[in-house]
Amino acid sequence: MWLLDKMLKPLVREGRLRVIDHDGTVYDYGDPAAEPIVVRFTDKGAALHVAKDPRMGAGEAYMDGRMVVEPPHDIRDMILFLMGQANRKGGLQPPSKVKRLFDRLGSRLDQMNDRTASSKNAVHHYGLTRQFYELFLDEDRQYSMGYYRDPANSLERAQIDKKALVAAKLRLGPGMRVLDIGCGWGGLGLFFHKHYGCEVLGVSLAPDQVKFANERAEAAGVADKVKFQLIDYRDVQGQFDRISSVGMIEHLGSRHYDEYFAKTHSLLADDGIMLTHTIGRAAPPGPTDKWSRTYIFPGHYLPSLSELCTSLERTGWEIGDAEVLRYHYAHTLQEWYRRTCQHEAEITSLYDARMFRMWQFYLVGAEQGFRGAALVNFHMQSVKRRDALPMTRDYIQEEVARLSAAEPEPVWHLAR
């Protein structure tokens, strides 16, 4: 416990943290008058495991039940509390040069996403059961940032407005051919067809997502116009008037950006528009979190704006518009976390308690990234011809408002 004690003493300056070691020894940090968040270690080596690599160690210790947060608080309270302290100036010492070197090397090796690795990585995460995702996503199973025009809006409304925002930026019209790369469970493609009469091809490497998306298209009677294929984007052929890419770039790895943007450039009509929606870093390029790469998204990498812009420029695109969306994903993740906790029993029954705790840690870890200014979302409109877009951005919010008003807000069917 001595090493963790040494780290926590200068870190906790506001509020109060109490750590109870495996032998019952109590350590207090911060303001003695504040109500403490209480963390308990259940075995002799747990505190050292956390101290040696705080992010990786804390995630593993929590998953394995070696670190417990005592009620009435939970792991979200603890992480937001500690990272709030760490994000202040001088709050946390940076990793050593050696550790940074190994982090960069590990991140680079994990980004070797050829066809085999890409397919394997997609199944690792998106191959979890349908029932599991239904427990915390909105009715349309949107598994990316909601767009909170008002922070008080429901997740359902925010996801409708996200689809509306993407559609507005694509400037869709009847009869257009749209390629949706990383199509998820099909909701965005079905939204495009419903409101614009587009022909949509959605592609993904997650078999159950593609199967379910096609089932949805069949049930809606639009399977002749909205189709989903289990195919690598590198193998797509043909020409498309519009291309949407939502939550796809994160799975490529930076070494594949030029390949990706060159391929999509070849698929888009000369007067077309491509919209890339991705999580990104509000900082220069750097390694992606090891715990997330290991347990949640193997092979993933979060780009900086400079990496995206440079690759788009190298591959012949013109950037028509770029938008940084800051806190929207924090609100989304907070609601996903709430719904996940609400269904602890069901998730534990589907998998086990370790899986439930892993998912908690993943969601709140991501949330604190968006609250602490490390992570944002990027929207990149890219074109071949600059006259493909209007002179001003007024059309975007006008179309978002129209689409939002046309879509009734569903009630989450698992709400209690």
C-alpha positions as CSV (number, residue, x, y, z in Angstrom):
1,M,0.0,0.0,0.0
2,W,3.0,2.3,0.5
3,L,3.4,3.1,-3.2
4,L,-0.3,3.8,-3.7
5,D,-0.3,5.9,-0.5
6,K,2.6,7.9,-2.0
7,M,0.6,8.6,-5.1
8,L,-2.7,9.5,-3.5
9,K,-1.3,12.0,-0.9
10,P,-0.4,14.8,-3.4
11,L,-3.3,13.9,-5.7
12,V,-6.4,14.2,-3.5
13,R,-6.8,17.9,-2.6
14,E,-10.6,18.3,-2.7
15,G,-13.3,16.1,-1.2
16,R,-12.2,13.0,0.6
17,L,-11.1,9.5,-0.2
18,R,-10.8,6.6,2.2
19,V,-8.8,3.5,1.3
20,I,-9.2,0.3,3.4
21,D,-6.4,-2.1,2.8
22,H,-6.9,-5.9,2.9
23,D,-5.7,-6.1,6.5
24,G,-8.2,-3.4,7.7
25,T,-5.6,-0.5,7.8
26,V,-7.4,2.8,6.9
27,Y,-5.9,5.6,4.9
28,D,-7.6,8.9,4.5
29,Y,-6.9,11.6,1.9
30,G,-8.2,15.1,1.3
31,D,-10.6,17.1,3.4
32,P,-11.3,15.4,6.8
33,A,-14.7,17.2,7.0
34,A,-16.0,15.8,3.7
35,E,-18.1,12.7,3.3
36,P,-15.6,10.1,2.0
37,I,-15.7,7.8,-1.0
38,V,-14.6,4.5,0.5
39,V,-12.5,2.0,-1.5
40,R,-11.6,-1.4,-0.1
41,F,-8.9,-3.9,-1.3
42,T,-9.7,-7.5,-0.7
43,D,-6.3,-9.1,-1.1
44,K,-2.6,-8.3,-0.2
45,G,-1.4,-7.6,-3.7
46,A,-4.3,-5.5,-5.0
47,A,-3.0,-2.0,-3.9
48,L,0.4,-2.6,-5.5
49,H,-1.3,-3.9,-8.7
50,V,-3.2,-0.6,-9.0
51,A,-0.2,1.6,-8.1
52,K,2.1,0.0,-10.7
53,D,-0.2,1.0,-13.6
54,P,-3.1,3.0,-12.2
55,R,-5.5,2.8,-15.2
56,M,-4.8,-0.8,-16.2
57,G,-4.4,-1.9,-12.6
58,A,-7.6,-0.3,-11.3
59,G,-9.6,-1.7,-14.2
60,E,-8.3,-5.2,-13.6
61,A,-8.6,-5.0,-9.8
62,Y,-12.2,-3.8,-10.1
63,M,-13.2,-6.4,-12.6
64,D,-11.8,-9.2,-10.6
65,G,-13.4,-8.0,-7.3
66,R,-10.0,-7.2,-5.8
67,M,-11.0,-3.5,-5.4
68,V,-14.5,-2.7,-4.1
69,V,-16.2,0.7,-3.8
70,E,-18.4,0.8,-0.8
71,P,-22.1,2.0,-1.0
72,P,-23.6,4.5,-1.2
73,H,-20.9,5.3,-3.8
74,D,-19.9,3.3,-6.8
75,I,-17.0,3.0,-9.4
76,R,-18.4,6.0,-11.3
77,D,-18.2,8.2,-8.3
78,M,-14.6,7.0,-7.6
79,I,-13.3,7.5,-11.2
80,L,-14.9,10.9,-11.7
81,F,-13.6,12.0,-8.3
82,L,-10.0,10.9,-8.8
83,M,-9.8,12.0,-12.5
84,G,-11.2,15.3,-11.6
85,Q,-8.3,15.7,-9.2
86,A,-5.8,14.3,-11.8
87,N,-6.9,16.6,-14.6
88,R,-6.1,19.8,-12.7
89,K,-2.7,21.3,-13.3
90,G,-0.1,19.3,-11.5
91,G,-2.6,16.8,-10.3
92,L,-0.9,13.7,-11.5
93,Q,2.7,13.0,-12.5
94,P,3.1,12.0,-16.1
95,P,4.3,8.4,-16.9
96,S,8.0,7.8,-17.2
97,K,9.7,8.0,-20.6
98,V,10.2,4.3,-20.6
99,K,6.5,3.6,-19.9
100,R,5.4,6.1,-22.6
101,L,7.7,4.4,-25.0
102,F,6.2,1.0,-24.3
103,D,2.7,2.4,-24.5
104,R,3.4,3.9,-27.9
105,L,4.9,0.6,-29.1
106,G,2.0,-1.5,-27.8
107,S,-0.5,0.9,-29.4
108,R,1.3,0.7,-32.7
109,L,1.4,-3.1,-32.7
110,D,-2.3,-3.3,-31.8
111,Q,-3.1,-1.2,-34.9
112,M,-2.0,-3.9,-37.4
113,N,-5.6,-4.3,-38.7
114,D,-5.4,-6.4,-41.8
115,R,-8.6,-8.2,-42.9
116,T,-8.3,-11.1,-40.5
117,A,-7.5,-8.9,-37.5
118,S,-10.2,-6.4,-38.4
119,S,-12.8,-9.2,-38.5
120,K,-11.6,-10.8,-35.3
121,N,-11.6,-7.5,-33.5
122,A,-15.2,-6.6,-34.6
123,V,-16.5,-9.9,-33.4
124,H,-14.8,-9.5,-30.0
125,H,-16.9,-6.5,-29.2
126,Y,-19.9,-6.4,-31.5
127,G,-20.5,-10.1,-31.3
128,L,-21.9,-9.8,-27.7
129,T,-25.6,-10.9,-27.6
130,R,-28.4,-8.8,-28.8
131,Q,-30.1,-9.0,-25.5
132,F,-27.0,-7.4,-23.8
133,Y,-27.0,-4.3,-26.0
134,E,-30.8,-4.0,-25.6
135,L,-30.3,-3.5,-21.9
136,F,-28.6,-0.1,-22.2
137,L,-28.9,1.3,-25.8
138,D,-31.8,3.3,-27.1
139,E,-34.6,1.7,-29.0
140,D,-32.7,2.0,-32.4
141,R,-29.5,0.5,-30.9
142,Q,-27.4,3.6,-31.8
143,Y,-24.0,2.7,-30.4
144,S,-22.3,6.0,-30.8
145,M,-22.6,9.6,-29.5
146,G,-26.1,11.0,-29.1
147,Y,-26.5,14.7,-30.1
148,Y,-27.8,16.6,-27.2
149,R,-29.4,19.8,-28.5
150,D,-30.5,20.2,-24.9
151,P,-28.6,18.4,-22.1
152,A,-31.9,17.6,-20.5
153,N,-33.1,15.6,-23.5
154,S,-33.6,11.8,-23.3
155,L,-31.1,9.4,-24.8
156,E,-33.8,8.5,-27.3
157,R,-34.2,12.1,-28.5
158,A,-30.4,12.6,-28.6
159,Q,-30.0,9.6,-30.9
160,I,-32.7,10.7,-33.2
161,D,-31.0,14.1,-33.4
162,K,-27.6,12.5,-34.0
163,K,-29.1,10.6,-37.0
164,A,-30.7,13.9,-38.2
165,L,-27.4,15.7,-37.8
166,V,-25.5,13.1,-40.0
167,A,-28.3,13.1,-42.6
168,A,-28.4,17.0,-42.7
169,K,-24.6,17.1,-43.3
170,L,-24.9,14.6,-46.1
171,R,-27.6,16.7,-48.0
172,L,-29.4,13.6,-49.0
173,G,-32.1,13.3,-51.8
174,P,-34.4,10.8,-53.3
175,G,-32.8,8.0,-55.3
176,M,-29.3,8.7,-54.1
177,R,-27.0,5.7,-53.5
178,V,-25.6,5.8,-50.0
179,L,-22.8,3.7,-48.5
180,D,-22.9,3.4,-44.7
181,I,-19.6,2.0,-43.5
182,G,-19.7,0.4,-40.1
183,C,-23.5,0.2,-40.3
184,G,-24.2,-1.1,-36.8
185,W,-27.6,-2.6,-36.4
186,G,-28.9,-0.7,-39.4
187,G,-30.7,2.2,-37.8
188,L,-28.9,5.0,-39.7
189,G,-29.4,3.4,-43.1
190,L,-33.1,2.8,-42.4
191,F,-33.4,6.5,-41.3
192,F,-31.9,7.7,-44.5
193,H,-34.3,5.7,-46.6
194,K,-37.3,6.6,-44.5
195,H,-36.8,10.4,-44.8
196,Y,-35.2,10.7,-48.2
197,G,-36.0,7.5,-50.3
198,C,-32.3,6.7,-50.6
199,E,-30.9,3.4,-51.7
200,V,-28.5,2.3,-48.9
201,L,-25.8,-0.3,-48.7
202,G,-24.6,-0.8,-45.1
203,V,-21.4,-2.8,-44.5
204,S,-19.9,-4.3,-41.3
205,L,-17.6,-7.0,-40.1
206,A,-20.0,-8.0,-37.2
207,P,-22.1,-11.0,-38.4
208,D,-25.0,-10.6,-35.9
209,Q,-25.3,-6.8,-36.6
210,V,-25.6,-7.5,-40.3
211,K,-28.1,-10.3,-39.7
212,F,-30.2,-8.1,-37.4
213,A,-30.0,-5.1,-39.8
214,N,-31.3,-7.2,-42.7
215,E,-34.1,-8.6,-40.5
216,R,-35.1,-5.0,-39.7
217,A,-35.1,-4.0,-43.4
218,E,-37.3,-7.1,-44.2
219,A,-39.7,-6.2,-41.4
220,A,-40.0,-2.7,-42.7
221,G,-40.7,-3.9,-46.2
222,V,-37.6,-2.0,-47.6
223,A,-35.1,-4.8,-48.1
224,D,-35.0,-4.1,-51.8
225,K,-33.7,-0.6,-51.1
226,V,-31.8,-0.9,-47.8
227,K,-29.3,-3.8,-47.8
228,F,-26.6,-4.8,-45.4
229,Q,-23.5,-6.9,-46.2
230,L,-20.9,-8.7,-44.1
231,I,-17.9,-7.3,-46.1
232,D,-14.7,-5.4,-45.5
233,Y,-15.0,-1.8,-46.8
234,R,-11.8,-2.5,-48.8
235,D,-13.8,-4.9,-50.9
236,V,-16.8,-2.7,-51.7
237,Q,-17.3,-1.9,-55.4
238,G,-19.4,0.6,-57.3
239,Q,-20.1,4.3,-57.1
240,F,-22.1,6.1,-54.4
241,D,-23.5,9.6,-54.1
242,R,-23.0,9.8,-50.4
243,I,-20.8,8.0,-47.8
244,S,-21.4,7.9,-44.1
245,S,-18.9,6.6,-41.6
246,V,-20.0,6.7,-38.0
247,G,-17.8,5.1,-35.4
248,M,-15.7,3.3,-38.0
249,I,-12.4,5.3,-38.0
250,E,-11.6,4.3,-34.4
251,H,-11.2,0.7,-35.5
252,L,-8.7,1.3,-38.4
253,G,-5.4,2.3,-36.7
254,S,-3.6,5.3,-37.9
255,R,-1.4,3.4,-40.4
256,H,-4.6,2.6,-42.4
257,Y,-6.0,6.1,-42.7
258,D,-4.5,6.7,-46.2
259,E,-5.8,3.4,-47.4
260,Y,-9.2,4.1,-46.0
261,F,-9.6,7.6,-47.4
262,A,-8.1,6.6,-50.8
263,K,-10.7,3.8,-51.1
264,T,-13.6,5.9,-50.1
265,H,-12.5,8.6,-52.5
266,S,-12.6,6.1,-55.3
267,L,-16.1,5.0,-54.3
268,L,-17.7,8.5,-54.2
269,A,-19.2,10.4,-57.1
270,D,-17.5,13.6,-58.1
271,D,-20.2,15.8,-56.7
272,G,-20.7,13.6,-53.6
273,I,-20.2,14.2,-49.9
274,M,-18.7,12.0,-47.2
275,L,-19.4,12.5,-43.5
276,T,-16.9,11.0,-41.1
277,H,-18.0,10.8,-37.4
278,T,-15.4,9.6,-35.0
279,I,-14.2,9.8,-31.4
280,G,-10.9,11.8,-31.4
281,R,-8.4,13.2,-29.1
282,A,-8.2,16.9,-28.2
283,A,-4.5,16.7,-28.2
284,P,-1.6,15.7,-30.5
285,P,-1.3,12.0,-31.7
286,G,-0.5,9.5,-28.9
287,P,-1.1,6.0,-27.7
288,T,-4.7,4.8,-27.0
289,D,-5.5,3.5,-23.5
290,K,-4.0,0.0,-22.9
291,W,-7.0,-1.2,-20.8
292,S,-9.5,-0.4,-23.5
293,R,-7.3,-1.9,-26.2
294,T,-6.9,-5.1,-24.1
295,Y,-10.5,-5.7,-22.8
296,I,-12.9,-3.6,-24.9
297,F,-11.8,-2.6,-28.4
298,P,-8.7,-4.6,-29.6
299,G,-6.9,-2.8,-32.4
300,H,-8.6,0.5,-31.9
301,Y,-6.9,3.9,-32.0
302,L,-8.4,7.4,-31.4
303,P,-7.2,10.0,-34.0
304,S,-6.1,13.5,-33.5
305,L,-7.6,16.2,-35.8
306,S,-4.2,16.7,-37.4
307,E,-4.0,13.0,-38.4
308,L,-7.4,13.0,-40.1
309,C,-6.8,16.3,-41.9
310,T,-3.3,15.3,-43.1
311,S,-4.6,11.9,-44.4
312,L,-7.6,13.5,-46.2
313,E,-5.3,16.0,-47.9
314,R,-2.9,13.3,-49.0
315,T,-5.6,11.2,-50.6
316,G,-7.2,13.9,-52.7
317,W,-10.1,15.1,-50.5
318,E,-11.1,18.7,-49.8
319,I,-12.3,19.3,-46.3
320,G,-15.7,21.0,-46.6
321,D,-16.4,21.4,-42.9
322,A,-15.1,20.2,-39.6
323,E,-17.0,20.3,-36.3
324,V,-15.8,19.4,-32.8
325,L,-18.5,18.0,-30.6
326,R,-17.3,18.1,-27.0
327,Y,-19.7,17.0,-24.2
328,H,-22.3,15.1,-26.2
329,Y,-20.7,11.7,-25.6
330,A,-20.3,12.3,-21.9
331,H,-24.1,12.7,-21.6
332,T,-24.6,9.5,-23.7
333,L,-22.2,7.4,-21.7
334,Q,-23.7,8.6,-18.4
335,E,-27.1,7.3,-19.5
336,W,-25.6,4.1,-20.8
337,Y,-24.0,3.6,-17.4
338,R,-27.2,4.3,-15.6
339,R,-29.1,1.7,-17.7
340,T,-26.3,-0.8,-17.3
341,C,-26.4,-0.5,-13.5
342,Q,-30.2,-0.8,-13.6
343,H,-29.9,-4.2,-15.3
344,E,-27.0,-5.7,-13.2
345,A,-29.0,-8.9,-12.6
346,E,-29.7,-9.5,-16.2
347,I,-26.2,-8.8,-17.4
348,T,-24.7,-11.0,-14.7
349,S,-27.1,-13.7,-15.8
350,L,-26.1,-13.4,-19.4
351,Y,-22.4,-13.4,-18.6
352,D,-21.1,-13.0,-15.1
353,A,-20.3,-10.4,-12.4
354,R,-16.9,-9.8,-13.9
355,M,-18.4,-8.8,-17.2
356,F,-20.8,-6.5,-15.5
357,R,-18.0,-4.7,-13.7
358,M,-15.8,-4.6,-16.8
359,W,-18.6,-2.8,-18.6
360,Q,-19.1,-0.3,-15.8
361,F,-15.4,0.5,-15.8
362,Y,-15.4,0.9,-19.6
363,L,-18.4,3.3,-19.7
364,V,-17.3,5.5,-16.8
365,G,-13.7,5.5,-18.0
366,A,-14.9,6.8,-21.4
367,E,-17.2,9.3,-19.8
368,Q,-14.5,10.9,-17.7
369,G,-12.4,11.2,-20.9
370,F,-15.1,13.3,-22.5
371,R,-15.7,15.3,-19.3
372,G,-12.0,15.9,-18.7
373,A,-11.1,17.4,-22.1
374,A,-9.1,14.5,-23.3
375,L,-11.7,13.2,-25.8
376,V,-14.1,14.8,-28.2
377,N,-16.0,13.8,-31.3
378,F,-15.1,15.0,-34.8
379,H,-17.4,15.5,-37.8
380,M,-15.5,15.8,-41.0
381,Q,-17.4,16.7,-44.2
382,S,-15.1,15.8,-47.2
383,V,-15.8,16.5,-50.8
384,K,-14.2,16.3,-54.2
385,R,-15.7,19.5,-55.4
386,R,-16.2,22.4,-53.0
387,D,-19.5,23.4,-54.7
388,A,-21.1,20.2,-53.3
389,L,-21.8,22.2,-50.2
390,P,-23.8,25.4,-49.6
391,M,-22.0,28.7,-48.8
392,T,-23.1,28.8,-45.2
393,R,-23.9,26.2,-42.5
394,D,-27.4,27.4,-41.9
395,Y,-28.8,24.4,-43.8
396,I,-27.5,22.0,-41.1
397,Q,-29.5,23.1,-38.1
398,E,-32.6,23.8,-40.3
399,E,-32.6,20.2,-41.5
400,V,-31.9,18.8,-38.1
401,A,-34.9,20.7,-36.7
402,R,-37.1,19.4,-39.5
403,L,-36.1,15.8,-39.1
404,S,-36.3,15.9,-35.3
405,A,-39.8,17.3,-35.4
406,A,-40.8,14.5,-37.9
407,E,-39.6,11.8,-35.6
408,P,-41.7,11.0,-32.4
409,E,-39.6,10.1,-29.4
410,P,-40.0,6.4,-28.4
411,V,-40.2,5.3,-24.8
412,W,-37.3,3.0,-23.8
413,H,-39.1,-0.3,-23.5
414,L,-36.9,-1.5,-20.6
415,A,-37.3,1.6,-18.5
416,R,-38.6,0.8,-15.0
